[in-house]
């Protein structure tokens, strides 16, 4: 009996309509999957290598002027100023940098050269939710006394291309720094203590030395219990870094952003916007192709209404009558999915070498999430096709 239905379907199905649906749906699926994979491949160019989570934030400070410096003007943020900033519509969240209120010095020995380098330094901390390193690495234990540290990447560059090169010392890669242990000496409140320090990450955005918030709270309470933390820098998460209200507010209040945070945030925002537009176009094309296929199937069903009713009278159920049409649409969707996955992989091989040339340190991301997205889109479209076909057949019968 199924053979009779398939024979009837083959006689009625237009090859041109099937090919048209196949090409239209393939175009939409290819745009969606390629756009999604391209976004995932390009995003690390703007965010990888920084020890912060990939979100839109601004490092905010007060502008320092010559007159303010001579007059001893305070450049810290008061509680009222922080609350006013939090109340702005473009702000999602505000967090403070907690500075070290005690003296810090660090030393590292180089056994192969017989040298020992030491320097005075400082620490700052931010809430752990802003840190993008493995949690087991970003933890301070008062018993072990090992301090995880994130340093600016330009510190390493200054050593490699300045200090080390001028003194014929060995250069240090980012991977090697994880093996180097620093001797950190903490002084204050009449106490002195030495801990071990370990570099766990690098930051391109912040010119500061970061330590865990738990360590900073313990150290400030231990070595500077009488001092009060007054922040001079803030992390401001914004909804849209391209919002003109941000620039107006900062100009009015004489605030500044460090480095290129605002430019990088704008770039990432516009990247997301462009990818969103591309994905939207792909989804629209996919929906239009879905509409074309359903319309074609409905026309077939309308033409064969009498024959289908006769099949019912001979004992066919609506489910068996709908089965060949469902198999047709599902089969076409499977072909589209496979071609789209192959096409996405091939297109990726053309642009990936260019991205790796721009930043050799960026490692290619996995294709698995894109493939999963393609399968989910296939399942959704196929279920919609099947549901509408069965509903149409029930209405005819």
C-alpha positions as CSV (number, residue, x, y, z in Angstrom):
1,X,0.0,0.0,0.0
2,X,2.8,2.4,0.8
3,X,4.2,1.7,-2.7
4,X,0.9,3.0,-4.2
5,X,1.2,6.2,-2.1
6,X,4.9,6.7,-3.1
7,X,4.0,6.1,-6.8
8,X,1.2,8.6,-6.6
9,X,3.6,11.1,-4.9
10,X,6.3,10.6,-7.5
11,X,3.9,11.3,-10.3
12,X,2.8,14.5,-8.7
13,X,6.0,16.0,-7.2
14,X,7.6,18.6,-9.4
15,X,11.4,18.2,-9.7
16,X,11.8,21.9,-10.2
17,X,9.9,22.7,-7.0
18,X,12.0,20.2,-5.1
19,X,15.3,21.6,-6.4
20,X,14.1,25.1,-5.7
21,X,13.3,24.3,-2.1
22,X,16.6,22.4,-1.8
23,X,18.7,25.4,-3.0
24,X,16.7,28.0,-1.0
25,X,16.9,26.0,2.2
26,X,20.5,25.1,1.7
27,X,21.3,28.8,1.2
28,X,19.6,29.8,4.4
29,X,21.1,26.9,6.4
30,X,24.6,27.7,5.1
31,X,24.3,31.4,6.0
32,X,23.2,30.5,9.5
33,X,25.9,27.9,10.2
34,X,28.7,29.8,8.5
35,X,27.8,33.0,10.3
36,X,27.7,31.3,13.6
37,X,31.0,29.5,13.1
38,X,32.7,32.7,11.8
39,X,31.5,34.6,14.9
40,X,33.0,31.9,17.1
41,X,36.3,31.9,15.2
42,X,36.6,35.7,15.0
43,X,35.7,36.5,18.6
44,X,39.0,35.3,20.2
45,X,40.8,38.0,18.1
46,X,39.2,40.6,20.3
47,X,39.1,38.7,23.6
48,X,41.6,35.9,23.8
49,X,44.7,36.5,25.7
50,X,43.0,38.6,28.3
51,X,42.3,37.3,31.8
52,X,38.8,38.7,31.9
53,X,35.5,37.3,30.9
54,X,34.2,38.3,27.4
55,X,31.8,41.0,28.4
56,X,31.3,44.6,27.7
57,X,33.0,46.5,30.5
58,X,34.9,49.7,30.9
59,X,37.8,50.3,33.3
60,X,36.9,53.7,34.7
61,X,39.2,56.3,36.4
62,X,39.0,60.0,37.2
63,X,40.9,62.3,35.0
64,X,44.1,63.6,36.5
65,X,45.1,67.2,35.7
66,X,48.2,69.2,36.4
67,X,46.3,71.6,38.7
68,X,44.7,68.7,40.5
69,X,48.1,67.0,41.0
70,X,49.6,70.2,42.4
71,X,46.6,70.9,44.7
72,X,46.5,67.3,46.0
73,X,43.1,66.7,44.5
74,X,41.6,63.3,45.4
75,X,41.1,60.9,42.4
76,X,39.2,58.2,44.3
77,X,35.5,57.5,43.9
78,X,33.1,58.2,46.7
79,X,30.1,56.0,47.6
80,X,27.7,58.7,46.1
81,X,29.6,58.7,42.9
82,X,29.5,55.0,42.6
83,X,25.8,54.9,43.3
84,X,25.1,57.6,40.8
85,X,27.0,55.6,38.2
86,X,25.1,52.4,39.0
87,X,21.8,54.3,38.5
88,X,22.6,55.2,34.9
89,X,20.4,53.3,32.3
90,X,23.4,52.2,30.3
91,X,25.1,50.5,33.3
92,X,24.6,46.8,34.0
93,X,26.9,46.5,37.0
94,X,29.7,48.3,38.8
95,X,32.5,46.7,40.7
96,X,35.5,48.2,42.4
97,X,39.3,47.5,42.3
98,X,40.5,46.7,45.8
99,X,44.0,48.0,46.2
100,X,46.6,46.6,48.6
101,X,47.0,48.7,51.7
102,X,50.4,47.2,52.6
103,X,53.9,47.1,51.2
104,X,54.6,44.3,48.6
105,X,57.9,43.2,47.1
106,X,58.6,40.3,44.8
107,X,61.8,38.4,44.0
108,X,62.7,35.6,41.5
109,X,66.0,33.8,41.2
110,X,67.6,32.6,38.0
111,X,69.9,29.7,38.9
112,X,71.5,29.4,35.5
113,X,72.7,33.0,35.7
114,X,73.3,33.2,39.4
115,X,71.1,36.4,39.4
116,X,68.2,37.3,41.7
117,X,65.8,39.9,40.6
118,X,63.6,41.8,43.1
119,X,61.3,44.8,42.9
120,X,58.7,46.7,44.9
121,X,55.2,46.2,43.5
122,X,51.5,46.5,44.3
123,X,48.4,44.3,44.1
124,X,44.8,44.9,43.2
125,X,41.8,42.6,43.1
126,X,38.4,42.5,41.5
127,X,35.4,40.2,42.2
128,X,36.1,36.6,41.1
129,X,33.2,36.7,38.7
130,X,35.3,38.9,36.4
131,X,38.1,36.5,36.2
132,X,38.3,34.0,33.3
133,X,40.8,31.5,34.7
134,X,40.1,28.0,36.1
135,X,38.7,28.3,39.6
136,X,41.1,25.7,41.0
137,X,43.9,28.1,39.9
138,X,42.3,31.3,41.2
139,X,42.2,30.4,44.9
140,X,44.2,31.4,47.9
141,X,44.7,29.0,50.8
142,X,46.0,30.5,54.0
143,X,47.7,27.3,54.9
144,X,49.6,26.8,51.6
145,X,50.2,30.6,51.1
146,X,50.5,30.4,47.3
147,X,49.2,33.6,45.6
148,X,47.8,33.3,42.1
149,X,48.7,36.3,40.0
150,X,47.6,37.8,36.7
151,X,50.0,40.3,35.2
152,X,49.8,42.7,32.2
153,X,51.2,41.0,29.1
154,X,53.3,44.1,28.4
155,X,55.3,43.4,31.6
156,X,56.5,40.1,30.0
157,X,57.2,41.9,26.7
158,X,59.3,44.5,28.5
159,X,61.4,41.8,30.2
160,X,61.9,39.8,27.0
161,X,62.6,42.6,24.5
162,X,64.1,45.1,26.9
163,X,65.8,43.8,30.0
164,X,66.6,40.3,29.0
165,X,67.8,41.2,25.5
166,X,70.1,44.0,26.7
167,X,71.7,41.7,29.4
168,X,71.8,38.5,27.3
169,X,69.4,36.8,29.7
170,X,67.1,33.9,28.6
171,X,63.7,35.0,27.3
172,X,60.6,33.7,29.0
173,X,57.4,32.5,27.2
174,X,53.9,32.6,28.6
175,X,53.9,28.9,29.1
176,X,57.2,28.9,31.1
177,X,55.9,31.7,33.4
178,X,53.5,29.2,34.9
179,X,56.5,27.2,36.2
180,X,58.2,30.2,37.8
181,X,57.5,30.8,41.5
182,X,57.9,34.2,43.0
183,X,58.9,35.0,46.5
184,X,56.3,37.6,47.7
185,X,57.1,39.6,50.8
186,X,54.2,41.4,52.6
187,X,54.9,44.1,55.2
188,X,52.6,46.2,57.3
189,X,51.2,46.6,60.8
190,X,54.6,45.6,62.3
191,X,54.5,42.3,60.5
192,X,56.4,40.7,57.7
193,X,55.6,37.5,55.9
194,X,56.8,35.7,52.7
195,X,54.5,33.8,50.4
196,X,55.0,32.1,47.1
197,X,53.5,33.6,44.0
198,X,52.5,31.9,40.8
199,X,51.5,33.6,37.5
200,X,48.3,32.0,36.2
201,X,47.3,34.4,33.4
202,X,48.0,37.6,31.4
203,X,45.9,40.7,30.7
204,X,45.9,43.0,27.7
205,X,43.4,45.4,29.0
206,X,44.6,46.2,32.5
207,X,47.9,47.7,33.6
208,X,47.7,46.2,37.0
209,X,48.7,43.1,39.0
210,X,45.7,41.1,40.0
211,X,45.3,38.7,42.9
212,X,42.2,36.8,44.2
213,X,39.7,38.8,46.2
214,X,40.0,36.3,49.1
215,X,43.7,37.0,49.4
216,X,43.3,40.7,49.3
217,X,40.7,40.7,52.0
218,X,42.9,38.5,54.2
219,X,46.1,40.5,53.5
220,X,44.5,43.9,54.1
221,X,42.9,42.7,57.3
222,X,46.2,41.2,58.5
223,X,48.8,43.9,57.4
224,X,46.6,47.1,57.3
225,X,43.6,46.5,59.6
226,X,43.3,50.2,60.4
227,X,43.1,51.4,56.8
228,X,40.0,51.8,54.7
229,X,39.7,50.8,51.1
230,X,38.9,53.7,48.8
231,X,38.7,52.7,45.2
232,X,40.4,54.8,42.5
233,X,39.3,52.5,39.6
234,X,36.0,50.8,38.7
235,X,34.9,48.1,36.4
236,X,31.7,49.2,34.7
237,X,29.6,46.7,32.8
238,X,27.5,48.4,30.1
239,X,24.6,47.2,27.9
240,X,26.0,48.8,24.8
241,X,29.5,50.3,24.6
242,X,28.5,52.2,21.5
243,X,25.8,54.1,23.4
244,X,26.5,57.9,23.0
245,X,25.2,58.4,26.6
246,X,28.3,56.8,28.0
247,X,30.6,59.3,26.3
248,X,28.4,62.2,27.4
249,X,28.3,61.0,31.0
250,X,32.0,60.4,31.2
251,X,32.8,63.7,29.7
252,X,30.5,65.6,32.1
253,X,31.9,63.8,35.1
254,X,35.5,64.0,33.9
255,X,35.9,60.2,33.9
256,X,38.2,58.3,31.6
257,X,38.5,54.7,30.4
258,X,41.8,52.9,30.4
259,X,43.5,51.7,27.3
260,X,41.1,50.8,24.4
261,X,38.3,49.3,26.4
262,X,35.7,51.5,24.8
263,X,37.0,50.8,21.3
264,X,37.3,47.1,21.9
265,X,33.8,47.0,23.4
266,X,32.4,48.8,20.4
267,X,34.2,46.5,18.0
268,X,32.8,43.4,19.8
269,X,29.4,45.0,19.9
270,X,29.3,45.7,16.2
271,X,30.7,42.2,15.4
272,X,27.8,40.8,17.3
273,X,25.4,43.1,15.5
274,X,26.7,42.2,12.1
275,X,26.6,38.5,12.9
276,X,23.1,38.9,14.2
277,X,22.0,40.5,11.0
278,X,23.6,37.7,8.9
279,X,22.0,35.0,11.1
280,X,18.7,36.8,10.8
281,X,18.9,36.9,7.0
282,X,19.8,33.2,7.0
283,X,16.8,32.3,9.2
284,X,14.5,34.4,7.0
285,X,15.7,32.5,3.9
286,X,15.2,29.2,5.7
287,X,11.7,30.1,6.7
288,X,10.8,31.2,3.2
289,X,12.1,27.9,1.8
290,X,10.1,26.1,4.4
291,X,7.0,28.1,3.3
292,X,7.7,27.2,-0.4
293,X,7.9,23.5,0.4
294,X,4.8,23.5,2.6
295,X,2.9,25.4,-0.1
296,X,4.0,22.9,-2.7
297,X,2.9,20.0,-0.5
298,X,-0.4,21.6,0.2
299,X,-1.0,22.1,-3.6
300,X,-0.3,18.4,-4.1
301,X,-2.7,17.4,-1.4
302,X,-5.4,19.7,-2.8
303,X,-5.0,18.2,-6.3
304,X,-5.2,14.7,-4.9
305,X,-8.1,15.3,-2.4
306,X,-10.4,12.8,-4.2
307,X,-7.8,10.1,-4.4
308,X,-6.8,10.5,-0.8
309,X,-10.4,10.3,0.3
310,X,-10.7,7.0,-1.7
311,X,-7.6,5.7,0.0
312,X,-9.3,6.4,3.4
313,X,-12.3,4.4,2.3
314,X,-10.1,1.5,1.4
315,X,-8.7,1.4,4.9
316,X,-5.7,3.8,4.9
317,X,-5.2,5.8,8.1
318,X,-4.4,9.6,8.0
319,X,-1.0,8.8,9.5
320,X,-0.1,6.3,6.6
321,X,-1.3,8.8,4.0
322,X,0.8,11.5,5.5
323,X,3.9,9.3,5.8
324,X,5.2,9.6,2.2
325,X,4.9,13.4,2.3
326,X,6.7,13.5,5.7
327,X,9.4,11.3,4.4
328,X,9.9,13.6,1.3
329,X,10.3,16.7,3.4
330,X,12.5,15.0,6.0
331,X,14.7,13.5,3.3
332,X,15.1,16.9,1.6
333,X,16.0,18.4,5.0
334,X,18.6,15.7,5.7
335,X,20.2,16.5,2.3
336,X,20.2,20.2,3.1
337,X,21.8,19.6,6.5
338,X,24.6,17.4,5.2
339,X,25.4,19.8,2.4
340,X,25.3,22.8,4.8
341,X,27.7,21.1,7.2
342,X,30.1,20.2,4.4
343,X,29.8,23.7,3.0
344,X,30.4,25.4,6.3
345,X,33.5,23.3,6.9
346,X,34.9,24.1,3.4
347,X,34.2,27.9,3.8
348,X,36.0,27.8,7.2
349,X,39.1,26.4,5.6
350,X,39.3,29.5,3.4
351,X,39.1,32.2,6.0
352,X,40.8,30.4,9.0
353,X,44.4,30.8,7.7
354,X,43.8,34.6,7.4
355,X,42.6,34.7,11.1
356,X,45.6,32.7,12.2
357,X,47.9,35.1,10.3
358,X,46.3,38.0,12.2
359,X,46.9,36.3,15.5
360,X,49.0,33.1,15.5
361,X,48.2,32.5,19.2
362,X,44.5,32.0,18.5
363,X,43.6,28.3,18.4
364,X,40.7,27.2,16.2
365,X,37.5,26.6,18.1
366,X,35.5,23.4,17.8
367,X,33.0,22.9,15.0
368,X,30.8,20.8,17.3
369,X,28.5,23.6,18.6
370,X,27.9,24.7,15.0
371,X,27.0,21.1,14.0
372,X,24.7,20.9,17.0
373,X,23.0,24.1,16.0
374,X,22.5,22.7,12.4
375,X,21.0,19.5,13.8
376,X,18.6,21.5,16.1
377,X,17.5,23.7,13.1
378,X,17.0,20.5,11.1
379,X,14.8,19.0,13.8
380,X,12.8,22.1,14.3
381,X,12.1,22.6,10.6
382,X,11.3,18.9,10.1
383,X,8.9,18.8,13.0
384,X,7.1,21.9,11.7
385,X,6.9,20.3,8.3
386,X,5.5,17.0,9.6
387,X,3.0,18.8,11.9
388,X,1.6,21.1,9.2
389,X,1.3,18.2,6.7
390,X,-0.6,16.0,9.1
391,X,-2.8,18.9,10.0
392,X,-3.6,19.6,6.4
393,X,-4.4,16.0,5.6
394,X,-6.8,15.8,8.6
395,X,-8.5,19.0,7.4
396,X,-9.0,17.5,3.9
397,X,-10.3,14.2,5.1
